[in-house]
Amino acid sequence: MAATSKPEIRAFFDEPTNTVSYLVWDPASKEGAVIDPVLNFDHRSGEATVESADALLAEAKKLGVKITRVLETHAHADHLSGAPYIKLKTAATVSIGEHIKDVQRIFRPVFNAMDVSGDGSEFDHLFKDGERFKLGGIDAEVIYTPGHTPACVSYKIGDAVFVGDTMFMPDYGTARADFPGGNARELYRSIKRILALPGETRLFMCHDYMAPGRDRYAWETTVAEEKARNVHVHEGVSEDDFVRMREARDATLSTPLLLLPSIQVNIRAGKFPPAEANGVRYLKVPVKIGA
């Protein structure tokens, strides 16, 4: 394996949202990227703070890493993105998969968010499936992995793949597929695409919920481990079996705590809605009145 095919990686775990953000860099050039940064948000008070992003930036500074990219795997439903703050501090570009346009079009009417473009122009770049780029001297590739949402992508950077919410650690399984635009059959096919990579390929999760029987959080595994041990999609599980399991399981899951604020912010590339006449920005809660 060439020296430039193995990036250095630091993980940053946000326990309130069970989210893992990553600082990834080429050890030769020290050019780096941030993947799925978190903005700390207290939904009770409406206060947003930047401790998680500052910790990541401090580590990059200590290591001498120049951050040139923020890579979002999708419009997250469980945490607000810290991408604008990272961009402000580093001048990095913010990128996401091109199907964010579909997610914007789904949720724009839900929140009457007429400022949302529907064409993804809030982001600096929209990746196409198979698009390639460089992180320093390391080759990187975008893999379209829909199912959890229509816009999910995974990033293959050297020997490492950042899988977003497609799957979790082998003892926990796979992501839900019941959000608007989600599809369990597409999710299965996306996972199989990742698992077709060489067995030694490192896989990095976006979340960990500490499966029963485990006493620590974990977020790194390999293609070989997932194929052999993933409780939902190990070898031998058919597509139809997976779809039946996933749809039945999803029907029992509650709405993520930060779903409503997260979606409103993340379809805007991490920005809050425009301020109203009094200068205050508001996040909306669509109200459903039962019979």
C-alpha positions in Angstrom: 0.0 0.0 0.0 1.4 3.4 -1.0 2.2 5.8 1.8 -0.3 8.3 0.5 -3.2 5.8 0.5 -3.7 5.8 4.3 -5.0 9.0 5.8 -4.6 9.9 9.4 -7.9 10.1 11.3 -9.0 11.6 14.6 -12.6 11.0 15.9 -14.6 13.4 18.0 -17.6 11.9 19.8 -20.6 14.0 20.8 -22.4 11.9 23.4 -25.6 14.0 23.6 -26.3 13.1 20.0 -24.2 10.0 19.7 -22.5 11.5 16.7 -18.9 11.0 15.5 -17.2 13.8 13.6 -13.8 13.3 12.0 -10.7 15.2 11.2 -9.0 13.4 8.3 -5.7 14.4 6.7 -2.9 13.4 4.4 0.1 13.0 6.7 2.5 14.1 3.9 0.9 17.4 2.9 -1.1 18.0 6.1 -4.2 18.9 4.0 -7.3 17.9 5.9 -11.1 17.6 5.8 -13.7 17.6 8.5 -16.6 15.1 8.1 -20.0 15.7 9.7 -19.1 18.4 12.3 -21.5 19.0 15.1 -23.0 22.3 16.4 -23.9 21.9 20.0 -27.6 22.8 20.5 -29.8 22.9 23.6 -33.4 22.4 22.4 -34.7 23.4 25.8 -33.2 26.9 25.7 -32.6 27.3 22.0 -28.9 28.0 22.7 -26.3 27.0 20.1 -22.6 26.8 21.0 -19.4 25.6 19.3 -17.5 23.6 21.9 -17.4 20.5 19.6 -16.2 22.4 16.6 -13.6 24.3 18.6 -12.2 21.1 20.0 -11.8 19.8 16.5 -10.2 23.0 15.3 -7.8 23.0 18.2 -6.7 19.5 17.4 -6.1 20.5 13.8 -4.0 23.4 14.9 -2.0 21.3 17.3 -1.3 18.8 14.5 -0.5 21.4 11.9 -3.4 20.3 9.7 -4.9 22.8 7.2 -8.6 22.1 6.8 -9.7 22.7 3.2 -13.0 20.8 3.1 -16.1 20.1 5.1 -17.8 16.9 3.9 -21.4 16.2 4.9 -22.6 12.7 4.4 -26.3 13.8 4.4 -28.7 16.3 6.0 -28.6 14.8 9.5 -31.8 14.4 11.5 -30.2 14.1 14.9 -27.7 17.0 15.2 -27.2 20.4 13.8 -24.2 20.9 11.5 -21.2 22.9 12.5 -20.1 23.4 8.9 -20.6 27.1 8.7 -18.5 27.7 11.8 -15.7 25.5 10.4 -15.9 27.4 7.1 -15.7 30.7 8.9 -12.6 29.7 10.8 -10.8 27.9 7.9 -12.3 29.1 4.6 -13.0 25.4 3.8 -15.6 24.5 1.2 -18.7 22.7 2.3 -19.8 19.8 0.2 -22.6 17.2 0.2 -24.2 14.8 -2.3 -26.2 16.3 -5.2 -29.4 14.6 -4.0 -29.6 17.1 -1.2 -31.9 18.9 -3.7 -34.5 16.1 -3.2 -34.3 16.5 0.5 -34.7 20.3 0.3 -37.8 19.9 -1.9 -39.3 17.4 0.5 -38.9 19.6 3.6 -39.2 23.1 2.1 -43.1 22.9 2.2 -43.1 21.2 5.6 -41.6 24.3 7.2 -42.8 26.8 4.6 -39.1 27.5 4.1 -39.3 29.6 1.0 -35.7 30.8 1.4 -34.5 27.3 0.8 -33.3 27.0 -2.8 -34.3 23.5 -3.8 -31.2 23.4 -6.0 -28.5 22.8 -3.3 -26.9 26.2 -3.9 -26.6 26.7 -0.1 -23.6 24.4 -0.4 -20.3 25.2 -2.1 -20.2 21.9 -4.0 -22.6 19.0 -4.8 -20.9 15.7 -5.4 -22.1 13.2 -8.0 -21.8 9.5 -7.6 -18.3 8.3 -8.4 -16.8 11.8 -8.4 -13.2 11.9 -7.4 -11.1 14.5 -5.6 -7.8 14.7 -3.8 -7.1 15.3 -0.1 -3.4 16.3 -0.4 -1.9 13.4 -2.2 -4.6 10.9 -1.2 -7.2 9.8 -3.8 -10.8 10.2 -2.6 -14.1 9.1 -4.1 -17.8 9.7 -3.5 -20.1 6.7 -3.2 -23.8 7.4 -3.5 -25.5 5.4 -0.7 -29.2 6.3 -0.5 -31.7 4.5 1.7 -31.5 6.3 5.1 -32.2 9.5 3.1 -32.3 10.1 -0.6 -29.2 12.3 -0.3 -26.7 10.0 1.6 -23.2 9.6 0.3 -20.2 7.9 1.7 -16.6 9.1 1.3 -13.8 6.8 0.4 -10.5 8.5 1.3 -7.6 6.2 0.7 -8.2 3.0 2.6 -11.0 4.5 4.7 -14.7 4.9 4.1 -16.9 7.3 6.1 -20.3 5.6 5.8 -22.5 8.2 7.4 -25.7 6.6 8.6 -25.9 3.7 6.2 -24.7 1.2 8.9 -23.5 1.0 12.4 -21.0 -1.2 14.3 -21.6 -4.9 13.6 -23.3 -5.5 16.9 -25.8 -2.7 16.3 -26.8 -3.1 12.7 -28.0 -0.5 10.2 -29.7 2.9 10.0 -33.5 3.4 9.9 -35.1 4.0 6.5 -38.4 5.6 7.4 -37.7 9.3 7.0 -39.3 11.0 4.1 -37.6 9.7 0.9 -36.0 6.8 2.8 -36.2 3.3 1.4 -35.1 0.1 3.0 -34.5 -1.7 -0.3 -32.2 1.1 -1.4 -30.4 1.0 1.9 -29.7 -2.7 1.5 -28.2 -2.1 -1.9 -26.1 0.8 -0.7 -24.7 -1.3 2.1 -23.9 -4.1 -0.2 -22.0 -1.7 -2.4 -19.8 -0.7 0.5 -19.4 -4.3 1.5 -18.1 -5.2 -2.0 -14.9 -3.2 -1.2 -11.8 -5.1 -0.1 -12.2 -6.8 3.3 -9.4 -4.7 4.9 -11.1 -1.4 4.0 -11.5 0.6 7.2 -15.1 1.8 7.9 -15.9 4.7 10.1 -19.4 5.2 11.5 -21.3 8.5 12.0 -23.0 7.2 15.1 -22.7 4.7 17.9 -25.4 3.9 20.5 -23.4 1.2 22.4 -25.1 -2.1 21.7 -26.2 -4.2 24.7 -23.3 -6.1 26.1 -20.7 -3.5 25.1 -19.3 -1.1 27.7 -17.7 1.5 25.5 -18.5 3.5 22.4 -16.9 2.4 19.1 -17.0 3.7 15.6 -14.3 1.9 13.5 -14.6 -1.5 11.9 -13.8 -3.1 8.5 -15.6 -4.4 5.6 -14.7 -8.0 6.6 -16.0 -7.5 10.1 -19.3 -6.1 8.9 -19.8 -8.9 6.3 -19.2 -11.5 8.9 -20.9 -10.1 12.0 -23.4 -7.3 11.2 -26.6 -8.3 12.9 -28.8 -6.9 10.1 -26.8 -7.5 6.9 -24.2 -10.2 7.4 -23.7 -12.6 4.5 -26.7 -14.8 4.0 -29.3 -12.1 4.8 -31.4 -11.6 1.6 -32.7 -8.3 0.4 -36.3 -9.3 1.1 -35.4 -10.5 4.6 -33.6 -7.2 5.3 -36.5 -5.1 4.1 -39.0 -7.0 6.2 -36.8 -6.6 9.3 -35.9 -3.0 8.7 -39.5 -1.9 8.0 -40.8 -3.7 11.1 -38.1 -2.3 13.3 -38.6 1.2 12.0 -42.2 1.1 12.9 -41.2 0.9 16.5 -38.7 3.7 16.6 -39.5 7.1 18.1 -38.8 10.5 16.3 -35.2 11.7 16.9 -35.2 14.4 19.6 -33.6 17.0 17.3 -35.3 16.1 14.1 -37.2 19.3 13.6 -34.4 21.8 14.3 -31.8 19.6 12.6 -33.6 19.4 9.3 -34.4 23.1 9.2 -30.7 24.0 9.7 -29.0 21.2 7.8 -30.9 21.7 4.5 -29.6 25.2 4.6 -26.0 23.9 4.8 -25.9 24.4 8.6 -27.3 27.9 8.6 -30.3 29.0 10.7 -33.4 30.4 9.0 -33.3 34.2 8.1 -34.0 36.6 11.0 -37.5 37.9 11.3 -38.4 41.6 11.6 -37.3 41.7 15.3 -33.8 40.4 14.4 -34.4 37.0 15.9 -34.0 33.7 14.1 -36.7 31.0 14.8 -37.0 27.3 14.3 -40.5 26.1 13.5 -42.5 23.3 14.9 -45.3 22.2 12.6 -48.3 21.3 14.7 -50.6 18.4 14.1 -53.9 18.5 15.9 -55.4 15.1 16.5 -59.0 14.3 16.2 
